[in-house]
Amino acid sequence: MRTLIAFAIVFGAGIGLPVLALFNCSGWNEGSMQVATCIVDTPALRDWAEILYGFLLLASFLAGIPLLIYLVILIVLALFIRWALPKKPR
């Protein structure tokens, strides 16, 4: 059960939040590396979406290797959290 909770927290935050940031903004221009509009338009969310779109552009030219590295980092983080959570006494 600890493994399931750790993986749900890490992958929910590590994949869910970036996907929500990408869905928040639209009209990304590869030349200027900027988004045109955002639903919730704050400077922090706009910058976060621009960074994510740039990362995806870089990953597309590098055959997805940065995405695989990101997934490995998430898995290692989930295993570390699982190890750090207290065990139930028997």
HELIX and SHEET records of a PDB file:
HELIX    1   1 ARG A    2  PHE A   11  1                                  10    
HELIX    2   2 GLY A   12  GLY A   16  3                                   5    
HELIX    3   3 LEU A   17  ASN A   24  1                                   8    
HELIX    4   4 PRO A   43  PHE A   61  1                                  19    
HELIX    5   5 ILE A   65  ALA A   84  1                                  20    
SHEET    1   A 2 CYS A  25  SER A  26  0                                        
SHEET    2   A 2 THR A  37  CYS A  38 -1                                        
END                                                                             
